[in-house]
Amino acid sequence: MQVDLDLLRSYNRSLPRYTSYPTAPHFDGGVDREQFLDEVRRRDAAEDAAPLSLYVHLPFCRQLCYYCGCHAFVTHSEYRIQRYLDHVEREIDLLADELSAERPLIQIHWGGGTPTYLTPAQIRELGAKIRDRFAVADDAEISLEADPRGLTREHVAAASDVGFNRMSVGAQTFDATVQEAIHRVQPEHAVRWARDEGFEGVNLDLIYGLPHQSLDGFEETLASVQDIDPDRIALYSYAHVPSVLEHQKLIPEDALPDPAERLTLFKTGIETLTQEAGYRFIGMDHFARPDDPLSIAQDEHTLQRNFQGYSTRAGADVYAVGVSGIHQLAPLYAQNVKDLRTYYERIEAGRLSVERGVRLTPDDHLRRRVIMDLMCNFSLAKSRIEAAFDIDFDRYFAPDLARLEPLEADGLVDARGATLDVRPPGRLLIRNVASKFDAYLHETTEARPVYSESL
């Protein structure tokens, strides 16, 4: 894949990542706990009830990473971690009591924070709890995020014992200078352990735009990645927003690559991974081997996108346990409380911790379908949208298509025929393309939320 730096530079701006539509800044009090439960029960009673996906948020970390944008808490208290796990298990019971035991759980993901900050015994305990309360499918995709720091072979073995088959390793960089600058010095053995323990897939997370990150150092990191040979790679852009994330003030702004250097790092990463290492660009910041399930799902137009990124398990109802977790059902999104004290109080009272959310309007459903088709497939058939929503596509989206015209003139999209296709140069700018159909972005009179830059 060739990268045109001038083109990227002209389109680089603050935009949503579209892990949902509407996006999280538009969640409000429109969905409370009772409304959420009513929808859960209604969907569970349906004859064609969807399969289940479960997200478990484990927010604790051993130490602060200065770049981090996750909802996480630093602690060294074993009591504090165990107390949280006790409440997560009680929340699993509360949720499972509302769901049919016959609905298969086809996907499980543990995110953080640092899920591997748990002890091996705690990993086994929580994994067993989930299997006790849900009908985990034999072919379920079960993944967790791992921090190489403090990770032992026993952690990986424990995860394997309870059925984990994918691991996402947060490497971020192998440049020692950059590791020091972001407070994340780490070893490189996690991938080998996961493979030795029989994991079907290992993902590696990288970040570009970090402090003191040079082109030479980044190229060395990419060379190390090729030696490790992971199944998937996520290449994220560091979003420096100290006005939102106080701890990012620990990173001196003059240590960050300038905009031109950032784009050069991005170009180098894209071209190295796709031209030299043989990975396929899935979209946004994801790469996979051509025979990986992500690549196959994209070819078959079954790829989906949610708050965990790209996923092969389309059509599932996504439920979340833990602070800040987001439930994703077809008619609504609902988010748990972010405050630990409030979370504990609600679980101890025998209540799920949903605090806010949004119920989708008919226009939201339509635009979500268009945006997700573009984000996942780089194309959409107008006739399929018309048949599904009983509209004339070009007439309904006339203002949105007008906003696409400059992108079309630059060769990024072709929107004039029966399909709307994102051409290869536009695939790196898919957020820019999708954003043209975001009614909230273009129609709101309120101050725009803070989003990361598109590159």
C-alpha positions in Angstrom: 0.0 0.0 0.0 1.4 3.4 -1.1 1.0 6.4 1.2 0.7 10.0 -0.1 1.9 12.2 2.7 0.6 15.4 1.2 -2.9 13.9 0.9 -2.8 12.6 4.4 -1.6 15.9 5.7 -4.5 17.8 4.1 -7.1 15.5 5.7 -5.7 15.0 9.2 -8.2 16.4 11.7 -10.0 15.5 14.9 -12.7 12.9 14.2 -14.6 10.0 16.0 -13.2 6.5 15.7 -16.7 5.1 15.1 -16.7 2.2 17.4 -20.3 3.1 17.7 -22.9 5.4 16.2 -24.0 7.6 17.8 -20.6 7.9 19.4 -20.0 7.8 23.2 -20.0 11.6 23.8 -23.6 11.6 22.8 -24.6 9.1 25.5 -26.8 10.8 28.1 -29.5 9.9 30.6 -31.7 8.7 27.8 -31.2 5.1 28.8 -31.4 4.3 32.6 -31.1 0.9 34.3 -34.8 0.1 34.1 -35.0 1.0 30.4 -31.9 -1.1 29.8 -33.3 -4.1 31.6 -36.6 -3.8 29.8 -34.7 -4.1 26.5 -32.6 -7.0 27.8 -35.7 -8.9 28.7 -37.5 -8.1 25.5 -34.5 -9.3 23.4 -34.0 -12.4 25.5 -37.6 -13.5 25.0 -37.5 -13.2 21.3 -37.6 -16.5 19.3 -34.6 -15.5 17.3 -32.6 -14.1 20.3 -29.1 -13.1 19.2 -26.0 -14.9 20.6 -24.0 -13.2 23.3 -20.7 -11.4 23.5 -19.2 -10.5 26.9 -16.8 -7.7 27.7 -15.1 -7.7 31.1 -13.4 -4.4 32.2 -10.5 -4.9 34.6 -9.3 -1.4 35.3 -6.3 -1.9 37.5 -2.6 -1.4 36.5 0.7 -1.9 38.3 2.0 1.5 37.2 0.9 4.5 35.2 1.8 4.7 31.5 2.0 8.3 30.6 0.4 8.0 27.2 -2.6 6.0 28.4 -6.1 7.0 27.4 -7.9 4.0 29.1 -10.2 4.2 32.1 -7.7 2.7 34.6 -6.6 2.9 38.2 -3.0 2.3 39.5 -2.9 0.2 42.7 -0.6 -2.2 44.5 -3.4 -3.3 46.9 -4.3 -7.0 46.6 -7.4 -6.3 48.7 -8.6 -3.6 46.3 -8.2 -5.9 43.3 -9.9 -8.8 45.0 -12.8 -6.6 46.1 -13.3 -5.4 42.6 -13.3 -9.0 41.3 -15.8 -10.0 43.9 -18.2 -7.3 42.6 -17.6 -8.3 39.0 -18.6 -11.9 39.8 -21.7 -10.6 41.6 -22.5 -8.5 38.5 -22.0 -11.5 36.3 -24.7 -13.3 38.4 -27.1 -10.3 38.1 -26.6 -10.2 34.3 -26.8 -13.9 33.8 -30.0 -14.1 35.8 -31.7 -11.9 33.1 -30.5 -14.0 30.1 -31.5 -17.4 28.9 -28.9 -20.1 29.7 -29.5 -21.5 26.2 -28.1 -18.4 24.4 -24.6 -19.2 23.3 -21.7 -16.9 24.4 -19.7 -16.7 21.2 -17.1 -14.0 22.2 -15.4 -13.0 25.4 -12.9 -10.1 25.8 -11.1 -9.0 28.9 -9.9 -5.4 28.6 -8.3 -2.9 30.9 -6.4 -1.5 32.6 -4.4 -4.7 32.7 -6.2 -8.0 32.8 -2.9 -9.9 33.3 -2.3 -7.9 36.5 -4.6 -10.5 38.1 -2.9 -13.5 39.6 -3.0 -16.8 37.8 -5.5 -18.0 40.4 -7.7 -15.0 39.9 -7.7 -15.5 36.1 -8.8 -19.1 36.7 -11.5 -18.1 39.2 -13.0 -15.4 37.0 -12.8 -17.6 33.9 -14.6 -20.4 35.7 -17.3 -18.1 36.9 -18.1 -17.0 33.3 -18.2 -20.6 32.2 -20.5 -21.5 35.1 -23.0 -18.8 34.3 -23.0 -18.8 30.5 -23.1 -21.4 27.7 -19.7 -20.7 26.2 -19.7 -21.9 22.6 -17.1 -24.5 21.6 -15.8 -22.2 18.9 -16.0 -19.0 21.0 -13.4 -16.3 20.4 -11.9 -15.7 23.9 -9.3 -12.9 24.1 -7.5 -10.8 26.7 -5.2 -7.9 26.7 -1.8 -8.5 28.2 0.9 -6.2 29.5 4.4 -7.9 29.1 5.5 -6.2 32.4 5.0 -8.6 35.2 3.6 -11.3 32.9 4.7 -14.8 33.8 4.4 -18.1 32.0 1.9 -19.1 34.7 -0.4 -16.2 33.8 -0.5 -17.4 30.2 -1.0 -21.0 31.2 -3.9 -20.0 33.5 -5.6 -18.1 30.6 -5.2 -21.1 28.4 -6.6 -23.4 31.0 -9.9 -21.4 31.1 -10.2 -21.3 27.3 -8.5 -18.1 26.1 -7.4 -18.5 22.5 -6.4 -15.0 21.6 -4.0 -12.6 23.3 -3.4 -8.9 22.5 0.0 -7.9 23.7 0.5 -4.2 24.4 4.1 -3.8 23.2 3.6 -0.2 22.0 7.3 0.1 21.1 10.6 -1.8 21.4 12.7 1.4 21.5 14.3 1.6 25.0 14.4 5.4 25.0 10.7 5.7 24.1 9.9 3.1 26.7 11.6 5.1 29.4 9.8 8.3 28.2 6.3 6.7 28.5 7.1 4.8 31.7 6.7 1.3 30.1 9.9 -0.7 30.0 9.1 -4.3 29.1 10.4 -7.7 27.9 9.5 -9.4 24.6 8.7 -13.0 25.5 4.9 -12.8 25.8 4.1 -13.8 22.2 6.3 -16.9 22.5 4.6 -18.0 25.7 1.2 -17.6 24.2 2.1 -19.7 21.2 3.7 -22.4 23.4 0.4 -22.5 25.4 -1.6 -23.1 22.2 -3.2 -19.7 21.6 -4.8 -19.6 18.1 -3.9 -16.0 17.6 -1.6 -13.4 19.0 -2.0 -9.6 18.4 0.6 -7.0 18.9 -0.3 -3.4 19.7 2.0 -0.6 18.6 1.8 3.2 18.9 3.4 5.9 16.7 3.8 9.6 17.7 5.3 8.8 21.1 7.9 11.1 22.8 11.4 10.8 21.5 10.2 8.4 18.8 12.5 8.7 15.8 12.2 7.1 12.4 15.3 5.0 12.9 14.0 3.7 16.3 10.5 3.1 14.8 12.1 1.1 11.9 13.9 -1.0 14.5 10.6 -1.7 16.3 9.0 -2.7 13.0 11.9 -5.1 12.4 11.4 -6.7 15.8 7.7 -7.1 15.0 8.5 -8.9 11.8 10.8 -11.2 13.8 8.0 -11.9 16.3 5.5 -12.4 13.4 2.2 -11.8 15.2 -1.1 -12.8 13.6 -2.6 -9.3 13.8 -1.2 -5.9 14.5 -2.8 -2.7 15.7 -0.9 0.5 14.9 -2.4 3.3 17.0 -1.7 7.0 16.8 -0.8 8.5 20.2 -3.5 11.1 21.1 -1.9 13.8 23.2 -4.8 15.5 25.0 -3.4 16.6 28.4 -6.5 18.9 28.8 -8.6 15.8 29.1 -6.0 13.3 30.5 -4.1 15.0 33.3 -1.3 12.5 33.5 -0.3 13.2 29.9 1.2 16.4 31.2 4.1 14.2 32.4 5.1 14.0 28.7 6.9 17.1 27.6 5.3 18.4 24.4 8.6 19.3 22.9 9.6 15.6 23.0 6.8 14.7 20.7 7.3 14.2 17.0 6.1 17.2 15.0 3.1 16.7 12.6 5.4 16.0 9.6 7.4 13.4 11.6 4.2 11.7 12.9 2.9 11.3 9.3 6.3 9.9 8.2 6.2 7.4 11.0 2.6 6.4 9.9 3.7 6.1 6.3 6.7 3.9 7.3 4.5 1.7 9.4 1.8 1.2 6.7 4.2 0.5 3.9 6.5 -1.8 6.0 3.6 -3.9 7.3 1.8 -4.2 4.0 4.6 -4.3 1.4 7.4 -6.0 3.4 5.7 -8.0 6.1 2.8 -9.2 4.1 -0.1 -8.0 6.3 -3.4 -6.9 5.0 -4.7 -3.4 6.0 -8.1 -4.1 7.5 -9.0 -0.5 8.3 -8.3 2.3 10.8 -5.2 0.9 12.6 -5.7 -2.9 12.2 -3.6 -5.3 10.1 -4.0 -9.1 9.7 -2.5 -12.0 7.8 -4.5 -12.6 4.6 -5.7 -16.0 6.0 -6.7 -14.5 9.4 -10.4 -14.6 10.4 -10.5 -10.8 10.2 -9.4 -10.8 6.6 -11.8 -13.6 5.7 -14.7 -11.8 7.5 -13.9 -8.6 5.5 -14.0 -10.6 2.2 -17.3 -12.1 3.2 -18.7 -8.7 4.4 -19.3 -10.1 7.9 -16.8 -7.9 9.6 -18.2 -5.7 12.3 -16.8 -2.9 14.5 -17.5 -2.3 18.2 -15.8 -0.8 21.3 -13.2 -3.5 21.1 -12.3 -2.6 17.5 -12.9 -4.9 14.5 -14.5 -8.2 15.2 -15.5 -11.3 13.3 -18.6 -12.1 15.5 -21.3 -10.1 13.8 -24.9 -10.0 15.2 -24.2 -10.7 18.8 -25.6 -8.7 21.7 -22.6 -7.2 23.5 -22.9 -7.1 27.3 -20.3 -5.5 29.6 -19.4 -6.0 33.3 -17.2 -3.7 35.3 -16.9 0.1 35.6 -17.4 2.1 32.4 -18.2 -1.0 30.4 -20.5 -0.4 27.4 -23.4 -2.6 26.4 -24.2 -2.7 22.7 -27.7 -3.9 21.8 -29.2 -3.3 18.4 -31.7 -0.6 19.7 -29.4 1.1 22.2 -26.1 1.6 23.9 -25.8 1.7 27.7 -22.8 2.5 29.8 -22.0 1.4 33.4 -20.9 4.0 36.0 -17.3 5.1 35.9 -16.8 5.7 39.6 -15.7 2.7 41.7 -17.6 3.8 44.8 -20.9 4.1 43.0 -20.2 0.9 41.1 -19.8 -1.0 44.4 -22.9 0.5 46.0 -25.1 -0.5 43.1 -23.8 -4.0 42.8 -24.1 -4.5 46.6 -27.7 -3.3 46.3 -28.3 -6.1 43.8 -28.6 -3.6 40.8 -26.8 -3.5 37.5 -24.7 -0.3 37.3 -26.0 1.2 34.0 -25.8 5.0 34.3 -26.3 6.5 30.8 -26.8 5.6 27.2 -28.7 6.4 24.1 -31.6 4.7 22.3 -31.2 4.9 18.5 -33.7 6.8 16.4 -34.6 5.4 12.9 -32.1 7.9 11.4 -29.4 6.6 13.8 -30.1 3.0 12.7 -29.8 4.0 9.1 -26.6 6.1 9.5 -25.0 3.4 11.7 -25.5 0.9 9.0 -23.9 3.2 6.4 -21.0 4.2 8.6 -20.3 0.6 9.7 -20.5 -0.7 6.1 -17.9 1.9 5.1 -15.7 1.3 8.2 -15.7 -2.5 7.7 -16.0 -3.1 4.0 -14.9 0.2 2.3 -18.0 0.0 0.2 -21.8 -0.3 0.3 -24.5 -1.2 -2.1 -27.0 1.6 -2.2 -29.8 -0.8 -3.2 -29.2 -2.9 -0.1 -29.6 0.2 2.1 -32.7 1.2 0.1 -34.3 -2.2 0.5 -33.5 -2.4 4.3 -34.7 1.1 5.2 -37.2 1.9 2.4 -35.4 5.0 1.2 -34.0 6.5 -2.0 -30.3 6.6 -1.0 -29.2 9.5 -3.2 -32.2 11.6 -2.2 -32.0 10.8 1.5 -28.3 11.4 1.8 -28.1 14.3 -0.7 -26.4 16.7 1.8 -24.0 14.0 2.9 -23.1 13.1 -0.7 -22.4 16.8 -1.3 -20.0 16.7 1.6 -18.2 13.8 -0.1 -17.6 15.8 -3.3 -14.2 17.2 -2.3 -13.0 13.7 -1.4 -14.3 12.4 -4.7 -12.4 15.1 -6.5 -9.2 13.9 -4.7 -9.8 10.3 -5.8 -10.7 9.0 -2.3 -14.2 7.8 -3.1 -16.6 7.0 -5.9 -20.1 7.7 -4.9 -21.8 8.3 -8.3 -22.8 4.7 -9.2 -24.9 2.0 -7.7 -22.3 1.5 -5.0 -20.3 3.8 -2.8 -16.7 2.7 -2.9 -13.8 3.9 -1.0 -10.8 3.8 -3.3 -7.4 2.6 -2.0 -6.1 6.1 -1.2 -9.2 6.8 0.8 -8.9 3.7 2.9 -6.3 5.3 5.2 -8.8 8.2 5.6 -11.9 6.1 6.3 -12.8 8.2 9.4 -13.0 11.2 7.1 -15.2 9.4 4.7 -17.5 8.0 7.4 -17.8 11.3 9.1 -19.6 12.8 6.2 -22.7 10.7 7.2 -22.5 11.6 10.9 -25.5 13.8 11.6 -24.3 14.7 15.1 -21.1 16.0 13.8 -22.7 18.3 11.2 -26.0 19.3 12.7 -25.2 20.0 16.4 -25.0 23.6 17.6 -23.1 22.5 20.7 -19.4 22.5 21.2 -17.8 19.5 19.5 -16.4 16.8 21.8 -12.7 16.3 21.8 -11.7 13.5 19.4 -8.3 12.1 18.4 -6.8 13.2 15.1 -7.7 10.9 12.2 -4.0 10.0 11.7 
